[in-house]
Amino acid sequence: MSSRIDADKSGQVPNRIRRMLHGPRPESVPGLVGTAVTVVGLLDIAAGVFPRFRHSRIHAVTEVLPGSVGPFAAALAISAGVLLLLLAHGLKRRKRRAWRAAVVLLPAGAVAQFTYRHSVIGVVIAAALLALLLRHQNEFKALPDPRSRWKALANFVLMSAGSIGLGLVIVNSHPGRLKGDPGLYEQIQHVIYGLFGFEGPMDYYGRVSWTVGYSLGALGMLTALTTIYLAFRPEHPAARLTSEDEDKLRELLARHGGRDSLGHFALRRDKAVVFSPSGKAAVTYRVVSGVMLASGDPIGDVEAWPGAIERFMAEARIHSWTPAVMGCSETGGEVWTRETGLDALELGDEAIVDTKDFSLSGRAMRNVRQMVKRIERNGYTTKVRRVSELTEAELDAVRGASDAWRGTDTERGFSMALGRVGDPGDGDCVIATAHRTEEGDTSPFGDLKAVLHFVPWGPDGMSLDLMRRDRAADPGMNELLIVAALQACPDLKIEKVSLNFAMFRSALARGEKIGAGPVLRAWRGLLVFLSRWFQIESLYKFNAKFQPRWEPRFVVFRTTRDLPRIGFAAMQAEGFVTLALPRLFAARRRPKPVRTCAHRTHQLTALSTAQPEREVRAA
């Protein structure tokens, strides 16, 4: 009793009551509203699909209304509900356009519910949500995501399928008013006819035919209008690396490129870039499924990294993207977490070979040594050269072979892949090729059997970009070319070579040792199982053949609950999951520079100059 009295005297209880009366915290409103709008959308759809309550006291009033009011209200409720479901995710991501649409649709759906179902509860919920949206409108300022007209095709397919499914529910929601016993084929036919505004083979007693017809027509019109809007709205493609941006990045790499082995991969042209205010540092990124995905460390002077990171976080905030960094070094992870309040998790290890210590002698290199000698006895030769030393015909053969031997239709790689071979600006890259002349060989690539491509890592290093080989060639082509490249490094003045990245390398290594605990063994067993689809164990064992030193790499994220989303986005970026529609008519040319709109530039400048928000570190 005394403790309760003390709490009242101290003012703690009244403070809690005041906080409850003030409502939710502003930063939590978008997530709360997005979930509630989903519920309201489902209620609107249910209100439009199912018959109204005949025992309502308000029913006597609405009976005197014109006959078309009820069916029209049902159609309006269904349309508002479907649109609210489409907007819910945008509200959770604080999108301004989603907020504007929700402010219009909530009262429209509430009026439709009240007219058709006489639901007071639906009106109260919609009014409460509308008041919350209006009170916290400043929380919804995120700019639109990059978009293209291919989204219109995706919308048409998904909306058509959803409309047919919902239409089947509508035509079967009045069993007591249905004439006859139509089969599934007749039901689908009636739905499709209704979506186009025509009468179908099914018939009902009374005004139910109007209700079903209006509802199906509304779904068809909604599908058509949303598709037309997405098809004809101004295209806003994802930001790309412009020629000017690339020149600036090359200047930064020329001065600071030796700091990170992944630095040259920042020159991928499907990435965008933000520079620090001084221009001495930059962060490159790509937006995938709402995740703003950077890779490696920032480019440039370490002292200017915070400025580039601040610009990166400001860009994420104004678009409400989820910030994440894949494959940064330990130093990069420390700077990211210190400057942003994000958290970091070890993702795996990068294999680095010091060329002055590399040798094929010794028991540890026995398997590699035997494999290389066997392949050389079979008549294979190797060449290791800079890209600038190859003729145009040789480069064409390498490009063609690289595409033909890829194995999948999707080009994989993001954080550790350049995405091109033989570009005029990449003359310092190194290409290692394996050759073998065979009788009757009609290959369009001549005697070329395997290709390795390396990108520069500062003035005295290089990083492995891609490995491709003819599937008909002898096994061990990659080992042969890596050894050839390492042995040619002294002539190329290369002192260090970065090989593949091995995910969860430490878990695999510790889990196979004697005395490993049950949890570690179970984790390793899961990784081995996943290696059937993803190169986890195989990459680790391949890298380990060359006795490298291991450098840890980290993933930087905001909260633990973001990790699944970041992982899925990273798999999309790396090409393991492909959700994009086939671009049949896309020309293979360098994209035009994307100009930044004045509104976005103003917000980005304002946010970057303000004190950055401190994100909550995950426990």
C-alpha positions as CSV (number, residue, x, y, z in Angstrom):
1,M,0.0,0.0,0.0
2,S,2.8,2.4,0.9
3,S,4.6,1.8,-2.4
4,R,1.4,2.6,-4.3
5,I,0.9,5.8,-2.4
6,D,4.6,6.8,-2.9
7,A,4.1,6.2,-6.6
8,D,1.1,8.5,-6.7
9,K,3.0,11.1,-4.8
10,S,6.0,10.9,-7.0
11,G,3.8,11.6,-10.0
12,Q,4.8,8.4,-11.9
13,V,1.2,7.0,-12.3
14,P,-0.2,10.3,-13.6
15,N,2.6,10.5,-16.1
16,R,1.8,7.1,-17.4
17,I,-1.9,8.0,-17.7
18,R,-0.9,11.2,-19.5
19,R,1.2,9.2,-21.9
20,M,-1.7,6.9,-22.6
21,L,-4.0,9.8,-23.3
22,H,-1.5,11.4,-25.6
23,G,-1.6,8.2,-27.8
24,P,1.2,6.3,-29.4
25,R,4.7,7.7,-29.9
26,P,4.9,9.5,-33.3
27,E,7.7,7.2,-34.6
28,S,5.5,4.2,-34.1
29,V,2.4,5.6,-35.8
30,P,3.3,4.5,-39.4
31,G,3.6,0.9,-38.4
32,L,0.5,1.0,-36.3
33,V,-1.5,2.7,-39.0
34,G,-0.3,0.4,-41.7
35,T,-1.5,-2.7,-39.7
36,A,-4.8,-1.0,-38.9
37,V,-5.4,0.0,-42.5
38,T,-4.9,-3.6,-43.5
39,V,-7.7,-4.6,-41.1
40,V,-10.0,-1.8,-42.2
41,G,-9.4,-2.8,-45.9
42,L,-10.4,-6.4,-45.1
43,L,-13.5,-5.1,-43.2
44,D,-14.4,-2.9,-46.2
45,I,-14.1,-5.9,-48.6
46,A,-16.1,-8.1,-46.3
47,A,-18.8,-5.3,-45.9
48,G,-19.1,-5.1,-49.7
49,V,-19.1,-8.8,-50.4
50,F,-21.5,-10.2,-47.8
51,P,-25.2,-9.1,-47.6
52,R,-26.2,-6.4,-45.2
53,F,-27.8,-7.1,-41.8
54,R,-31.6,-7.3,-42.1
55,H,-32.2,-6.8,-38.4
56,S,-30.5,-3.4,-38.2
57,R,-32.6,-0.6,-36.9
58,I,-31.2,1.7,-39.6
59,H,-32.4,-0.7,-42.3
60,A,-35.8,0.9,-42.4
61,V,-34.3,4.2,-43.2
62,T,-32.2,2.9,-46.1
63,E,-35.1,1.1,-47.6
64,V,-36.5,4.3,-48.9
65,L,-33.2,5.2,-50.8
66,P,-33.1,4.6,-54.6
67,G,-32.4,1.0,-55.5
68,S,-29.0,1.6,-57.0
69,V,-27.6,3.1,-53.7
70,G,-27.1,-0.3,-52.0
71,P,-25.3,-2.0,-54.9
72,F,-23.2,1.1,-55.5
73,A,-22.2,1.3,-51.8
74,A,-21.1,-2.4,-52.0
75,A,-18.9,-1.7,-55.0
76,L,-17.4,1.4,-53.3
77,A,-16.7,-0.6,-50.2
78,I,-14.9,-3.3,-52.1
79,S,-12.9,-0.8,-54.2
80,A,-11.9,1.2,-51.1
81,G,-10.9,-2.0,-49.3
82,V,-8.7,-3.3,-52.1
83,L,-6.9,0.1,-52.5
84,L,-6.4,0.3,-48.7
85,L,-4.7,-3.2,-48.8
86,L,-2.4,-1.9,-51.6
87,L,-1.6,1.2,-49.6
88,A,-0.9,-0.5,-46.2
89,H,2.8,-1.3,-47.0
90,G,3.4,2.3,-48.2
91,L,2.0,3.7,-45.0
92,K,4.3,1.5,-42.9
93,R,7.2,2.9,-45.0
94,R,6.0,6.5,-44.3
95,K,5.2,7.2,-48.0
96,R,3.5,10.6,-48.5
97,R,1.4,9.5,-51.5
98,A,0.1,6.5,-49.5
99,W,-1.0,8.9,-46.8
100,R,-2.8,11.2,-49.2
101,A,-4.7,8.3,-50.7
102,A,-5.6,6.8,-47.3
103,V,-7.0,10.1,-46.1
104,V,-9.5,10.0,-49.1
105,L,-10.2,6.3,-49.0
106,L,-10.9,5.8,-45.3
107,P,-14.0,8.1,-45.1
108,A,-15.2,6.7,-48.5
109,G,-15.0,3.2,-47.2
110,A,-16.7,4.1,-44.0
111,V,-19.6,5.8,-45.8
112,A,-20.0,2.7,-48.0
113,Q,-19.9,0.4,-45.0
114,F,-22.6,2.4,-43.3
115,T,-24.8,2.6,-46.3
116,Y,-24.6,-1.1,-47.3
117,R,-24.0,-2.9,-44.0
118,H,-25.1,-0.2,-41.6
119,S,-21.9,-0.8,-39.6
120,V,-21.3,1.9,-37.0
121,I,-18.2,0.1,-35.7
122,G,-16.5,0.4,-39.2
123,V,-17.3,4.1,-39.2
124,V,-15.8,4.6,-35.7
125,I,-12.6,2.7,-36.6
126,A,-12.1,4.6,-39.9
127,A,-12.7,7.9,-38.1
128,A,-10.1,7.1,-35.4
129,L,-7.6,6.1,-38.0
130,L,-8.3,9.2,-40.1
131,A,-7.8,11.4,-37.0
132,L,-4.5,9.6,-36.3
133,L,-3.3,10.2,-39.8
134,L,-4.2,13.8,-39.7
135,R,-2.6,14.4,-36.3
136,H,0.7,12.7,-37.3
137,Q,0.9,13.7,-40.9
138,N,4.5,14.9,-40.5
139,E,5.5,11.3,-40.0
140,F,4.6,10.5,-43.6
141,K,7.1,12.4,-45.7
142,A,9.0,9.6,-47.5
143,L,9.5,10.2,-51.2
144,P,8.5,7.6,-53.8
145,D,10.7,4.6,-54.7
146,P,12.3,4.3,-58.1
147,R,9.8,2.9,-60.6
148,S,9.4,1.7,-64.1
149,R,6.5,0.9,-66.4
150,W,7.0,-2.8,-65.9
151,K,5.2,-2.4,-62.6
152,A,2.0,-1.8,-64.6
153,L,2.2,-5.3,-66.1
154,A,2.8,-6.8,-62.7
155,N,-0.1,-4.9,-61.3
156,F,-2.4,-6.1,-64.2
157,V,-1.5,-9.8,-63.6
158,L,-1.8,-9.7,-59.8
159,M,-4.9,-7.5,-59.8
160,S,-6.6,-9.7,-62.4
161,A,-5.9,-12.9,-60.5
162,G,-7.1,-11.2,-57.2
163,S,-10.2,-9.9,-58.9
164,I,-11.2,-13.3,-60.3
165,G,-10.6,-14.9,-56.9
166,L,-12.6,-12.2,-55.0
167,G,-15.3,-12.3,-57.8
168,L,-15.9,-16.0,-57.1
169,V,-16.5,-15.2,-53.5
170,I,-18.9,-12.4,-54.5
171,V,-21.0,-14.5,-56.8
172,N,-21.3,-17.2,-54.1
173,S,-22.1,-14.9,-51.2
174,H,-25.8,-14.8,-51.9
175,P,-26.8,-18.6,-52.0
176,G,-30.5,-17.9,-51.1
177,R,-31.0,-15.5,-54.0
178,L,-29.2,-17.6,-56.7
179,K,-31.3,-19.1,-59.4
180,G,-30.3,-22.7,-60.4
181,D,-27.1,-24.5,-59.5
182,P,-24.3,-23.1,-61.8
183,G,-21.0,-25.0,-61.9
184,L,-17.5,-23.7,-61.5
185,Y,-17.1,-23.0,-65.2
186,E,-20.3,-20.8,-65.3
187,Q,-19.1,-19.0,-62.1
188,I,-15.8,-18.1,-63.6
189,Q,-17.5,-17.1,-66.9
190,H,-19.9,-14.8,-64.9
191,V,-17.0,-13.3,-63.1
192,I,-14.9,-12.5,-66.2
193,Y,-18.0,-11.1,-68.0
194,G,-18.7,-9.0,-64.9
195,L,-15.2,-7.6,-64.8
196,F,-15.7,-6.2,-68.3
197,G,-19.2,-4.9,-67.4
198,F,-21.4,-7.5,-69.1
199,E,-24.1,-9.8,-67.8
200,G,-23.0,-13.4,-67.2
201,P,-24.9,-16.7,-67.3
202,M,-25.8,-16.6,-63.6
203,D,-29.0,-15.0,-62.4
204,Y,-30.3,-13.8,-59.0
205,Y,-33.6,-12.8,-57.4
206,G,-34.3,-9.2,-56.6
207,R,-31.6,-6.5,-56.6
208,V,-28.8,-9.0,-55.8
209,S,-28.0,-9.0,-59.5
210,W,-27.3,-5.3,-59.3
211,T,-25.0,-5.8,-56.3
212,V,-23.0,-8.6,-57.9
213,G,-22.8,-6.7,-61.2
214,Y,-21.7,-3.4,-59.6
215,S,-19.1,-5.2,-57.4
216,L,-17.6,-7.1,-60.3
217,G,-17.6,-4.0,-62.5
218,A,-15.9,-2.0,-59.8
219,L,-13.1,-4.7,-59.5
220,G,-12.6,-4.6,-63.3
221,M,-12.5,-0.8,-63.4
222,L,-10.1,-0.8,-60.5
223,T,-7.8,-3.2,-62.3
224,A,-7.9,-1.2,-65.4
225,L,-7.4,2.2,-63.8
226,T,-4.5,1.2,-61.6
227,T,-2.8,-0.4,-64.5
228,I,-3.3,2.6,-66.7
229,Y,-2.0,4.9,-64.0
230,L,1.1,2.9,-63.5
231,A,1.7,2.6,-67.2
232,F,1.3,6.3,-68.0
233,R,2.8,8.0,-64.9
234,P,6.2,9.5,-65.4
235,E,9.0,6.9,-65.2
236,H,11.4,7.4,-62.4
237,P,14.1,4.7,-62.9
238,A,16.6,3.6,-60.3
239,A,19.6,5.9,-59.9
240,R,22.6,4.7,-61.9
241,L,26.3,5.6,-61.9
242,T,26.9,8.5,-64.3
243,S,30.1,9.2,-66.2
244,E,30.8,12.1,-63.9
245,D,30.2,9.9,-60.8
246,E,32.5,7.2,-62.2
247,D,35.3,9.7,-62.9
248,K,35.1,11.0,-59.3
249,L,35.2,7.4,-57.9
250,R,38.2,6.5,-60.1
251,E,40.0,9.5,-58.7
252,L,39.2,8.4,-55.1
253,L,40.3,4.8,-55.9
254,A,43.6,6.1,-57.4
255,R,44.4,7.7,-54.0
256,H,42.8,5.4,-51.5
257,G,42.0,2.2,-53.5
258,G,44.5,0.0,-51.6
259,R,42.4,0.3,-48.4
260,D,39.6,-2.1,-49.4
261,S,39.8,-5.1,-51.7
262,L,36.2,-4.4,-52.8
263,G,36.8,-0.8,-53.7
264,H,36.9,-1.3,-57.5
265,F,33.5,-3.1,-57.4
266,A,32.0,0.3,-56.5
267,L,32.3,1.1,-60.3
268,R,29.4,-1.2,-61.1
269,R,27.1,0.9,-63.3
270,D,23.9,-0.4,-61.7
271,K,24.8,1.3,-58.4
272,A,24.1,4.8,-57.3
273,V,26.5,6.9,-55.2
274,V,26.4,9.6,-52.5
275,F,29.4,11.7,-51.8
276,S,30.5,13.4,-48.6
277,P,30.2,17.2,-48.5
278,S,33.9,17.5,-49.1
279,G,33.8,15.1,-52.0
280,K,36.7,13.1,-50.5
281,A,34.6,10.0,-49.7
282,A,31.6,8.2,-51.2
283,V,29.2,5.3,-50.6
284,T,27.8,3.3,-53.5
285,Y,24.5,1.4,-53.1
286,R,21.6,-0.2,-54.8
287,V,17.9,-0.2,-53.7
288,V,16.4,-3.7,-53.7
289,S,12.9,-4.3,-52.3
290,G,13.0,-1.2,-50.2
291,V,16.5,-2.0,-48.8
292,M,19.2,0.5,-49.4
293,L,22.1,-1.9,-49.9
294,A,25.7,-0.7,-49.7
295,S,28.7,-3.0,-50.2
296,G,32.2,-2.9,-48.9
297,D,33.7,0.1,-47.1
298,P,33.1,3.7,-48.2
299,I,35.5,4.8,-50.9
300,G,38.0,7.5,-50.2
301,D,39.7,9.2,-47.2
302,V,38.8,7.5,-43.9
303,E,38.4,10.9,-42.2
304,A,35.7,11.8,-44.8
305,W,33.8,8.6,-44.3
306,P,31.4,10.0,-41.7
307,G,30.2,12.7,-44.1
308,A,29.4,10.1,-46.9
309,I,27.8,7.8,-44.3
310,E,25.6,10.7,-43.1
311,R,24.5,11.4,-46.7
312,F,23.7,7.7,-47.1
313,M,21.5,7.6,-44.0
314,A,19.8,10.9,-45.0
315,E,18.9,9.4,-48.4
316,A,17.5,6.3,-46.6
317,R,15.4,8.4,-44.3
318,I,13.8,10.6,-47.0
319,H,12.8,7.5,-48.9
320,S,12.1,5.4,-45.9
321,W,14.5,2.7,-47.1
322,T,16.0,0.1,-44.8
323,P,19.8,0.9,-44.6
324,A,22.2,-2.1,-44.7
325,V,25.8,-2.7,-45.6
326,M,27.1,-6.0,-47.0
327,G,30.7,-7.2,-46.7
328,C,32.3,-4.3,-45.0
329,S,35.7,-4.8,-43.2
330,E,36.2,-4.6,-39.5
331,T,37.4,-0.9,-39.8
332,G,34.4,-0.1,-41.9
333,G,32.0,-1.8,-39.5
334,E,33.4,0.2,-36.6
335,V,32.9,3.5,-38.5
336,W,29.4,2.5,-39.6
337,T,28.2,1.5,-36.1
338,R,29.8,4.5,-34.4
339,E,28.4,7.1,-36.8
340,T,24.9,5.7,-37.2
341,G,24.1,3.6,-34.1
342,L,23.6,0.5,-36.4
343,D,24.7,-2.9,-35.4
344,A,27.1,-5.3,-37.1
345,L,27.3,-9.1,-37.4
346,E,30.1,-11.2,-38.8
347,L,29.1,-12.6,-42.2
348,G,32.1,-14.6,-43.2
349,D,35.7,-14.3,-44.3
350,E,37.6,-13.1,-47.3
351,A,40.5,-15.3,-48.5
352,I,43.7,-13.2,-49.1
353,V,46.9,-14.7,-50.5
354,D,50.2,-12.8,-50.0
355,T,52.0,-13.6,-53.2
356,K,55.5,-13.4,-51.7
357,D,54.6,-16.3,-49.4
358,F,52.8,-18.4,-52.0
359,S,54.4,-21.7,-53.1
360,L,53.3,-25.0,-54.5
361,S,55.8,-26.9,-52.4
362,G,55.0,-28.5,-49.2
363,R,52.4,-31.1,-48.0
364,A,49.6,-28.6,-47.6
365,M,49.7,-27.8,-51.3
366,R,50.1,-31.4,-52.5
367,N,46.6,-31.7,-54.0
368,V,46.7,-28.4,-55.8
369,R,50.2,-29.2,-57.1
370,Q,49.2,-32.6,-58.4
371,M,46.1,-31.3,-60.1
372,V,48.0,-28.5,-61.8
373,K,50.7,-30.8,-63.1
374,R,48.1,-33.3,-64.4
375,I,46.2,-30.6,-66.3
376,E,49.5,-29.2,-67.8
377,R,50.4,-32.7,-69.0
378,N,47.1,-32.8,-70.8
379,G,48.2,-30.0,-73.0
380,Y,46.7,-26.9,-71.3
381,T,48.6,-23.6,-71.3
382,T,47.9,-20.4,-69.5
383,K,48.3,-16.6,-70.2
384,V,48.1,-13.9,-67.6
385,R,47.8,-10.3,-68.9
386,R,46.4,-6.9,-68.3
387,V,43.2,-6.1,-70.1
388,S,45.0,-3.3,-72.0
389,E,47.4,-5.9,-73.5
390,L,44.6,-8.0,-75.2
391,T,43.5,-7.3,-78.7
392,E,39.9,-6.5,-79.5
393,A,39.4,-10.0,-81.0
394,E,40.7,-11.6,-77.8
395,L,38.4,-9.5,-75.7
396,D,35.4,-10.4,-77.8
397,A,36.3,-14.1,-77.4
398,V,36.6,-13.7,-73.6
399,R,33.3,-11.8,-73.4
400,G,31.5,-14.4,-75.5
401,A,33.0,-17.3,-73.6
402,S,32.1,-15.6,-70.3
403,D,28.5,-15.2,-71.2
404,A,28.2,-18.7,-72.8
405,W,29.8,-20.5,-69.8
406,R,27.9,-18.6,-67.1
407,G,25.5,-21.5,-66.4
408,T,22.5,-19.4,-65.6
409,D,20.5,-16.7,-67.5
410,T,21.0,-14.3,-64.6
411,E,24.3,-12.5,-64.1
412,R,25.2,-13.1,-60.4
413,G,27.1,-10.8,-58.2
414,F,26.8,-7.5,-56.6
415,S,29.2,-6.8,-53.7
416,M,32.2,-8.7,-55.3
417,A,31.5,-8.6,-59.0
418,L,32.1,-5.8,-61.5
419,G,29.5,-7.0,-64.0
420,R,31.6,-6.4,-67.2
421,V,34.8,-7.5,-68.9
422,G,37.2,-5.6,-71.1
423,D,35.7,-2.1,-70.7
424,P,38.0,0.7,-72.0
425,G,38.2,2.2,-68.5
426,D,39.3,-1.1,-66.9
427,G,42.7,-1.5,-68.6
428,D,44.4,-2.3,-65.3
429,C,42.3,-5.4,-64.7
430,V,44.0,-8.7,-65.1
431,I,42.7,-11.6,-67.2
432,A,44.0,-15.2,-66.9
433,T,43.1,-17.6,-69.6
434,A,43.6,-21.3,-70.2
435,H,44.1,-22.7,-73.7
436,R,44.2,-26.1,-75.4
437,T,44.2,-26.8,-79.1
438,E,42.2,-29.9,-80.1
439,E,41.6,-31.6,-83.4
440,G,38.2,-30.8,-84.9
441,D,37.4,-28.1,-82.4
442,T,34.8,-25.8,-83.9
443,S,34.3,-23.7,-80.8
444,P,33.6,-20.0,-81.6
445,F,36.1,-19.1,-78.9
446,G,39.0,-21.0,-80.5
447,D,41.3,-22.8,-78.0
448,L,40.0,-20.8,-75.0
449,K,38.9,-23.2,-72.2
450,A,38.7,-21.0,-69.0
451,V,38.8,-17.4,-67.9
452,L,39.6,-15.6,-64.6
453,H,39.1,-11.9,-64.3
454,F,40.7,-9.8,-61.5
455,V,40.1,-6.1,-60.7
456,P,42.7,-3.8,-59.2
457,W,43.1,-3.5,-55.4
458,G,45.2,-0.4,-55.1
459,P,48.6,-0.2,-56.8
460,D,49.9,-3.6,-55.6
461,G,46.8,-5.9,-55.3
462,M,44.0,-7.4,-57.2
463,S,40.6,-9.0,-56.4
464,L,39.0,-12.0,-58.1
465,D,36.0,-11.0,-60.0
466,L,34.7,-14.0,-62.0
467,M,35.7,-17.6,-62.8
468,R,34.3,-19.2,-65.9
469,R,35.2,-22.4,-67.7
470,D,34.1,-24.6,-70.5
471,R,32.0,-27.4,-69.0
472,A,33.6,-29.9,-71.4
473,A,37.2,-29.0,-70.2
474,D,39.1,-31.1,-67.7
475,P,38.3,-30.5,-64.0
476,G,40.7,-28.1,-62.2
477,M,40.7,-25.2,-64.6
478,N,40.0,-22.7,-61.8
479,E,42.9,-24.1,-59.7
480,L,45.2,-24.0,-62.7
481,L,44.4,-20.3,-63.5
482,I,44.6,-19.2,-59.9
483,V,48.0,-20.7,-59.5
484,A,49.1,-19.2,-62.9
485,A,47.9,-15.8,-61.7
486,L,49.7,-16.0,-58.4
487,Q,52.9,-17.1,-60.1
488,A,52.6,-14.1,-62.5
489,C,52.1,-11.6,-59.7
490,P,55.8,-10.6,-59.3
491,D,56.0,-9.6,-63.0
492,L,52.7,-7.6,-62.5
493,K,54.0,-6.0,-59.3
494,I,51.1,-7.6,-57.4
495,E,51.8,-8.4,-53.7
496,K,48.3,-9.5,-52.5
497,V,45.4,-11.3,-54.1
498,S,41.8,-11.4,-52.8
499,L,40.0,-14.6,-53.7
500,N,36.4,-15.6,-53.0
501,F,34.4,-14.7,-50.0
502,A,33.4,-17.6,-47.8
503,M,30.2,-17.1,-45.8
504,F,30.2,-18.4,-42.2
505,R,33.7,-19.7,-42.7
506,S,34.5,-19.7,-39.0
507,A,31.4,-21.7,-38.2
508,L,32.3,-24.3,-40.8
509,A,36.0,-24.5,-39.6
510,R,35.2,-24.7,-35.9
511,G,32.3,-27.1,-36.4
512,E,34.5,-29.8,-38.0
513,K,37.1,-29.8,-35.3
514,I,37.3,-32.4,-32.6
515,G,35.5,-31.3,-29.4
516,A,33.0,-29.0,-31.2
517,G,29.8,-28.6,-29.1
518,P,26.4,-29.9,-30.2
519,V,25.2,-26.4,-31.1
520,L,28.2,-25.6,-33.3
521,R,27.9,-29.0,-34.9
522,A,24.2,-28.5,-35.6
523,W,24.9,-25.1,-37.1
524,R,27.6,-26.5,-39.3
525,G,25.2,-29.3,-40.4
526,L,22.6,-26.7,-41.4
527,L,25.2,-24.8,-43.4
528,V,26.3,-28.0,-45.2
529,F,22.7,-28.8,-46.0
530,L,22.2,-25.3,-47.4
531,S,25.3,-25.8,-49.5
532,R,23.2,-28.0,-51.8
533,W,21.7,-24.8,-53.2
534,F,24.2,-22.1,-52.2
535,Q,28.0,-22.3,-52.5
536,I,28.8,-22.1,-48.8
537,E,30.9,-25.1,-47.9
538,S,32.3,-25.5,-51.5
539,L,33.7,-22.0,-51.6
540,Y,35.3,-22.3,-48.2
541,K,37.1,-25.6,-49.2
542,F,38.1,-24.1,-52.5
543,N,39.6,-21.1,-50.9
544,A,41.3,-23.1,-48.2
545,K,43.4,-25.0,-50.8
546,F,45.6,-21.9,-51.4
547,Q,46.4,-21.5,-47.7
548,P,45.2,-17.9,-47.5
549,R,44.9,-15.6,-44.5
550,W,41.3,-14.9,-43.5
551,E,39.9,-11.3,-43.2
552,P,36.4,-11.1,-41.5
553,R,33.6,-9.3,-43.3
554,F,30.5,-7.9,-41.7
555,V,26.9,-7.1,-42.4
556,V,25.6,-3.8,-40.8
557,F,21.9,-3.5,-40.1
558,R,19.5,-1.4,-38.0
559,T,17.5,-4.0,-36.0
560,T,17.5,-7.8,-35.8
561,R,14.0,-7.9,-37.3
562,D,15.4,-6.3,-40.5
563,L,17.9,-9.2,-41.1
564,P,15.4,-11.5,-43.0
565,R,14.5,-8.6,-45.3
566,I,18.1,-7.6,-45.8
567,G,19.1,-11.2,-46.5
568,F,16.3,-11.5,-49.1
569,A,17.3,-8.2,-50.8
570,A,21.0,-9.3,-50.8
571,M,20.0,-12.6,-52.5
572,Q,18.1,-10.6,-55.1
573,A,21.1,-8.3,-55.7
574,E,23.5,-11.2,-56.0
575,G,21.2,-12.9,-58.5
576,F,20.2,-15.9,-56.5
577,V,16.5,-14.8,-56.4
578,T,15.1,-13.1,-59.5
579,L,11.7,-11.3,-59.2
580,A,12.1,-8.9,-62.1
581,L,9.9,-9.3,-65.2
582,P,11.8,-10.1,-68.4
583,R,12.7,-7.0,-70.2
584,L,12.3,-8.3,-73.7
585,F,12.9,-5.0,-75.5
586,A,15.6,-3.6,-73.2
587,A,18.5,-2.3,-75.2
588,R,22.0,-3.1,-73.9
589,R,23.4,0.3,-73.6
590,R,24.7,2.5,-70.8
591,P,21.7,4.1,-69.1
592,K,21.3,7.9,-69.3
593,P,22.2,9.9,-66.3
594,V,19.4,10.3,-63.8
595,R,18.8,13.8,-62.7
596,T,17.9,14.4,-59.1
597,C,14.7,16.3,-58.6
598,A,14.9,19.7,-56.8
599,H,12.5,18.5,-54.0
600,R,14.7,15.5,-53.3
601,T,17.9,17.5,-53.4
602,H,16.4,20.0,-50.9
603,Q,15.4,17.4,-48.4
604,L,18.7,15.5,-48.7
605,T,20.7,18.6,-48.1
606,A,18.5,19.6,-45.1
607,L,18.8,16.2,-43.6
608,S,22.5,15.8,-44.2
609,T,23.3,19.1,-42.5
610,A,21.1,18.4,-39.5
611,Q,22.0,16.3,-36.6
612,P,21.6,12.7,-37.7
613,E,19.1,10.5,-35.9
614,R,20.6,7.9,-33.7
615,E,19.2,4.5,-34.5
616,V,18.6,2.1,-31.7
617,R,21.2,-0.6,-31.5
618,A,19.8,-4.1,-31.5
619,A,20.2,-6.0,-28.3
